[in-house]
Amino acid sequence: MWGIFDETGIFLALCRHRFVLLLCDMIRSGELAKYPLAIIDELLDCFPKKSGLGYNVGCHLEVTIHNSNLGPRAKEWLLKMLVGAFHGHAHNRLCQFQFLATYIEGLGLEDLEGRFHRQQEITTYIKHFDSMEMYANLSKFLSDNYEQALGILRTKPVIKNWMRSEGIISVNKFHQWLAEEMEWFLMKKNTAAEQVITVEMDYVQKLVNLGTSKAKLSTVSKILRAATVAESSYDPAQVNAVKRAKCHAEKVYVHDMEAVQDLENQLDLKERWTTDCEEYNGGPL
């Protein structure tokens, strides 16, 4: 029933204390780059230089910002895009070094993973949430973070003993290791072998998607055939619902098939990989 509305969701920005700063409706679409760009355009007028923004694909958005009309302003404001501590671990290691909240000095305990809500009365709800709930819980939020920070500091003697037992003289050693690991990934970043491996991994995932959509289409088709044969025992609304489900399943299957064929052309494959292939089983999923 929600398909009758133009609004498909909201896109919002929160401060690190999780108060809502800005929000906008997403209209007739999913999550597109234009929404964070619009939010950032407003935030650049409100916040000082050297601000940081967390986004689940902040690494890609930084490139988009650079190539947009916001590029010069973002560069002037020294805007830093970041990736939340939860989402970031799905990104590659090199991306984590540059954008993951864990490795950005100055963020402290902030994980950039604020909660998002959608309510029927959005404006009323957010005003109530900020005024009645967040202010009431702010002292507890700050107190909990303070206690967590003290707890981390209390582990310092244990960490020092462990470092001594491992022959690590200074914490600078950890920074050195991170720098060396990042340098290694940078060296590997543009190698032809890595690019092929990345495409192969994507191909295996697309094969999995194709298998799933094929199985779903087969199931829906069987249900529709049964409903057509025994039409008198089925409610017309149910038959129409199954027909719509089959139409959707066909579209998904065609999309997945085209994606597989495109990657097969890129990899110059003569035969499609199967679950018995060594190459298929070597693709990490």
N, C-alpha and C positions, 0 to 999 in steps of 0.2 A: 504493500500500500504506500510505502514511503516514496516509491518511484514517481508519484504525481507531483512531488515538490522539486523546484529547481535547485534548492540548497541540498548539497550532498554531505555537508559536514562543516566543521570550522577549522581554521588554522589560527593558532594563537601563540603569543610569546609571553613567557613568564620570567620574573626576576629570579634570582637565586634563592629568595625566600618563598618562592612559588606564588607570589601575587601576580594576577593577570595584568600585563602591561598593555597589550594590543590584541585584537582578534578581528578576523574577517571571515565571512562566509565563503565556502567553496561552492561555486555555481556550475552546475551541469558538468562536473569533472571530478576526478580524484585529486590527489595531491600533486600539484604542478609547481614548477619553479617560480611562476609569477607571484604566488602567494608569499613565500619567504622574501622575495625581492621587494614586494610592496611593504612588508613589515619592516625590513631593514631600512628602506627609504625613510620611513618615519622615525625609526630609532636613531638614525644618524643625526637627526635634528635635536634629539632629546638627551643624548648621552655624551660624555666627554670622550676624548681620544683614548686610544689603547683599550677599547672595549672588546670583550669576547662574547661570541654567541655560539651556543651548542645546538646542533641539529644532527639527526641520525645519519644524514649523508652530507655533513658539513664540508667534507673534503671535496666532493663534487661541486657543491654549491659555491665554494670559494672560486673555482674556475669560472662558473657561470657569472658570478658577481664581477669578476675581473673583465669578462667579455661583454658586460652589459654597460648601460649608461651610468650605473652606480660605481663602476670600476675606479675612476679618478677620486671620487669622494671617499670610497672605502679605503683606498690607498693613503689618502691624506689623513684620514681618521685613524690609521693603523689598526683597522678592524681585523680581528683574528677569528676565523671560523674554527669551531671545535666539534668533536664527536663525543657523545655521551659515553660514560663508562660501561654501560650495558651494550648499546648498539655497536660500539667501536670494536668489540672483540670478534665481530663477524667480518671485519675488514682485514686486509692483508697487513702484515707486520710493519711494512714501511709506512703505510698510512697511519698506523697506531703511533709510531714515533712522532709524527708531525701533528696529529690532530687529537689523539685520544686523551681524555681528561686526566687519566692516570699519570701521564708524563708531562703535563703542562705545569710548570712551577707557578705558584701563586693561587691555584684553585683550591688548595686545602682539601677539605672533605667533600666539596661540591662534585656531584656526579653528573650534573646536567640532564637528569632524567625526571623532569617534572611531570606530574600527572595531568592528563587531559580529560575533560569531561564534556559531554554534550547533553544539554537539558532543553526541554521544550521552551521554557522562558529563559533564554540565555542571559540576557542583560540583567534581569531580576535575580537570577541565580548567582551570577558572578558578584554582583553588589552585595548580596547577602553573604556569600562565601568569604569575601574579603573583609567585610565589616564584622560579621558575627562569629566566624570560625577561625580565620587565619590570624586575626589580631589576638583572639582568645588563646590560640595555641602557639603564638610566636615565642613567648617566653619558654615554653616547654621545648620547642624546636631548637632554640639557641642553647638551652641548658643541656639537652641531649647531645648536641654537637660538641659542646664544651667538655662534657664527661667522656665522650668518645675520644676527643683529642688527648685528654689527660690519660686515658687508658693506653693510647698508643705511646705516649711519652714514657709511661711506666715500664714499657717493654724494652726501653733503651739499654739497660744493663744486660739483659738477656741477649739482645742483638749484638752488643759489643763482645760478649763472651763467645758467641758463635763466630763472629768475624775473626776473633783472635785464634780460635781453634782451626779456622779455615785458612789462616795466614793472610787475611785481608787487613791491611794496615789502616786504610782510610776509606770513608764513604765515597771518595772520589773514584775509587775503583769501579763502583757500580755505574757511575756516569761514563767512565771509560769503556766499560763493556757495552753499554747502550750505544755509545758513539761508534764503536767497532761493528756492532751488529747492524746499525743503520747504514754504515759505509758499505758493508757487504751487500745489503739489499739494494742499495743504490747502484752498485756495480752490476748486479744481476737484473736490474729493473728492465732494461731495454734489450736484453739478449734475445736472439731469435728463438732459442730453445724455450725460454720462459714464456714467450708469447704463444708458442705452439701448445705448451702444457696448459696454459690458461684456456685456450680455445677447446682443447680436448676435454678439460673439466666441464666447461660449459656445454659441450656436446653430450657428455654423459648425462648431465642434469636434464637437458632437453629430451633425451631418449626416455628418461624416467617420466617426464611430464607427458610425453606422447603415449607411453604405455598406460598411464593413468587415465588420460582423456579417451583413449581407445576403449578401455574397459568400461568406462562410464557410458560412452555412446552405445556400446553393445548391450549393456544392461537396460538402458532407457528404451532402446529399439525393441528388445524382447517384451518389455512391459507394454509398449504401444501396440505391438502385433497382437498380444493377448487381449488387450482392450478392444482392438478393432474386430477380432473374431467374435468376441462375446460382448458386443457393443450394448446389447439390451440390458446386461447386468451391471453396466458401468454408468455412473452419473456423467452427463455431458460435460459438466464443469471439470470433472476429474480427467476425462479424455483430453480436453483442451489444455489442461495443465501439463499433461504428459507430452503433448505435441510441442508445447513451448519449451519444455525441458529438453526434448530431443533436438529442437532447432538450436538451442543454446549449446548443447553438447557437440553438435556438428561444427559449429563455429569455433569452439575451443579446440576440437580435434584438427581442423584445417589449419588453425593458427599454429598449433604445436608441430604439425607436419611441415609447414613452411619453414619454421625455425630450424628443424632438424635438417632439412634439405639445404638450407643456406649454409649451415656449418659443415655439412658434408662436402659442399663445393669448396669452402675455404680450406678444408683439410685434404681435398682431392682424394676422397675415399671412393673405392670401386664397389665396396660392399658395406652395407650397414652393420655396425657393431651390434652384437647380441650379448646377453648376460654370460655366455660361455666364452667370450673373447677375453684374451689376456689384457688387451688394451682397456676394455670396459671395466674390468675388475681392478685395474690399476688407477682408475680415476677416482680421487678422493671426494666423497660426498659428505 
